[in-house]
Amino acid sequence: MTDTITDPGGISRETTLHVRDTCLCLHTQRAARALARRFDRAFRPLGLTNGQFSLLMSLNRPEPPRQGEVADLLTMDRTTLTAALKPLAKRGLLTVEPDENDARSRRLRLTGDGRALLRRALPIWQEEHAAVDWNLSNPAALREDLVKLQASAEAP
């Protein structure tokens, strides 16, 4: 790769193209946005976004999780999670309740309407997910690599 400086900023066009073509952060961001748009379109008839589907699905547990547990699972800060919960609670899809064992903590409970919406959304997710997997040469390896990337990025 030649590194001829062609602009006053001191970084060559070749370097810019190299970063564009090899940056894993850029490529994962672009792929994540494309997937988000795809699933947003699929869930639109239900009035859901892909993020709301993931959030509701994360509440589908035998015991209502603490808000912090959900934030950790979804890698969201608590302020962002609180903002994401409000429209779903307003629609009656979940409730935010005090934790009986810790007054500082809140538990998130999926309502009957929330479960019903998830039952309607799941076949859409399955169909879209199968279509995405079909286009990948090795979806299981990609998932494993993404988990490794996340773990290595979060390591000290």
C-alpha positions in Angstrom: 0.0 0.0 0.0 1.5 3.3 -1.0 1.0 6.1 1.4 1.2 9.2 -0.8 -0.2 12.1 1.1 -2.8 13.8 -1.2 -4.7 16.1 1.1 -3.7 18.8 3.5 -4.9 16.7 6.5 -1.8 14.4 6.0 -3.6 11.1 5.5 -3.5 9.6 2.1 -6.5 8.5 0.0 -5.0 5.0 0.0 -5.0 4.9 3.8 -8.6 6.2 3.9 -9.6 3.4 1.5 -7.7 0.8 3.5 -9.5 1.8 6.7 -12.8 1.8 4.9 -12.2 -1.7 3.4 -10.7 -3.4 6.5 -12.2 -1.7 9.6 -14.2 -4.4 11.6 -15.9 -1.7 13.6 -17.2 0.0 10.5 -18.3 -3.3 8.9 -20.1 -4.5 12.0 -21.8 -1.2 12.4 -23.0 -1.2 8.8 -24.2 -4.8 9.1 -26.0 -4.1 12.3 -27.8 -1.1 10.8 -28.8 -3.2 7.8 -30.1 -6.0 10.0 -31.9 -3.5 12.2 -33.7 -2.0 9.2 -34.6 -5.4 7.9 -36.2 -6.5 11.1 -37.8 -3.1 11.7 -39.6 -3.5 8.4 -40.7 -7.0 9.2 -42.0 -6.0 12.7 -43.7 -2.8 11.5 -47.1 -4.4 11.0 -47.1 -5.2 14.7 -46.0 -1.7 15.7 -42.6 -3.0 17.0 -39.0 -2.3 16.2 -36.3 -4.9 16.3 -35.0 -3.3 19.6 -38.4 -3.6 21.2 -38.7 -7.2 20.1 -35.3 -8.0 21.7 -36.3 -6.1 24.9 -39.6 -7.9 25.2 -38.0 -11.3 24.4 -35.4 -10.6 27.2 -38.3 -10.4 29.7 -39.8 -13.8 28.7 -38.5 -15.6 31.8 -40.1 -17.6 34.6 -39.2 -14.8 37.0 -39.3 -11.1 36.1 -35.7 -9.9 35.7 -34.2 -6.9 37.4 -33.8 -3.8 35.2 -30.0 -4.0 35.6 -29.9 -7.6 34.4 -31.8 -6.6 31.2 -29.5 -3.6 30.7 -26.5 -5.9 30.9 -28.0 -8.5 28.6 -28.8 -5.9 26.0 -25.6 -4.0 26.6 -27.6 -0.8 27.3 -27.0 1.8 30.0 -29.9 2.0 32.4 -31.0 5.5 31.2 -31.4 4.2 27.7 -33.2 1.1 28.9 -35.6 3.3 31.0 -36.4 5.4 27.9 -36.9 2.2 25.8 -39.3 0.7 28.5 -41.7 3.7 28.6 -43.5 3.3 25.3 -43.8 -0.5 25.9 -45.2 0.1 29.4 -47.6 2.7 28.0 -48.9 0.1 25.5 -49.4 -2.3 28.4 -46.8 -4.8 27.2 -44.8 -4.8 30.4 -44.8 -3.4 33.9 -42.0 -2.0 36.0 -42.4 -3.1 39.6 -40.4 -2.6 42.8 -38.2 -5.6 43.8 -39.6 -7.1 46.9 -36.1 -7.9 48.2 -34.4 -4.6 47.2 -36.3 -1.3 47.3 -33.6 0.3 45.1 -34.2 -2.2 42.3 -37.0 -2.6 39.7 -38.3 -5.8 38.1 -39.6 -5.9 34.6 -42.7 -8.1 34.0 -44.1 -9.1 30.6 -47.9 -8.7 30.6 -50.4 -11.0 28.9 -50.6 -8.5 26.1 -46.8 -8.5 25.9 -46.7 -12.3 25.7 -49.4 -12.3 23.0 -47.5 -9.8 20.9 -44.3 -11.9 21.2 -46.3 -14.9 20.0 -47.3 -13.0 16.9 -43.8 -11.6 16.4 -41.9 -14.8 16.8 -42.8 -16.4 13.4 -41.8 -13.1 11.8 -38.4 -13.2 13.5 -38.0 -16.9 12.6 -38.7 -16.2 8.9 -36.4 -13.2 8.7 -33.7 -14.9 10.7 -33.8 -18.0 8.5 -33.5 -15.7 5.4 -30.5 -14.0 6.9 -28.8 -17.3 7.9 -29.4 -18.6 4.4 -27.3 -15.8 2.9 -24.4 -16.5 5.2 -21.7 -19.1 4.5 -21.4 -20.1 8.1 -23.9 -18.4 10.5 -22.9 -20.4 13.5 -19.2 -19.4 13.1 -20.3 -15.8 12.6 -22.2 -15.9 15.9 -19.3 -17.4 17.7 -16.9 -14.8 16.3 -19.3 -12.0 17.3 -19.4 -13.3 20.8 -15.6 -13.4 20.9 -15.4 -9.9 19.5 -17.7 -8.6 22.2 -15.8 -10.4 25.0 -12.4 -9.2 23.7 -13.7 -5.6 23.3 -15.1 -5.6 26.9 -11.9 -7.1 28.4 -9.7 -4.7 30.4 
